[in-house]
Amino acid sequence: MIVKQPNLSRTEVQRLNALVNLVHTYQDLLADYIDYWGIERKLLEMETKYARLVERETIKEIKKTGMKIIKYDRRYCEGN
């Protein structure tokens, strides 16, 4: 992009062009960041749904085999 305005020196035009390029780069990177943020949010949602599915299927399998279900406090089982 060429900036044209009367009475600007070549140096000032170059500075303004550099500023415009910087803004474009920032906007591109920001768009990528926002997209990654959305992807990360979706991944976390899917992980939560998967964990619930695994838990539900495990309970079904336990009931099917006749094993006893023992409730536990996850805080003590995860090493926290």
PyMOL commands that set and color helices and strands:
alter all, ss='L'
color gray80, all
select helices_A, chain A and resi 10-65+74-77
alter helices_A, ss='H'
color red, helices_A
deselect
rebuild
show_as cartoon
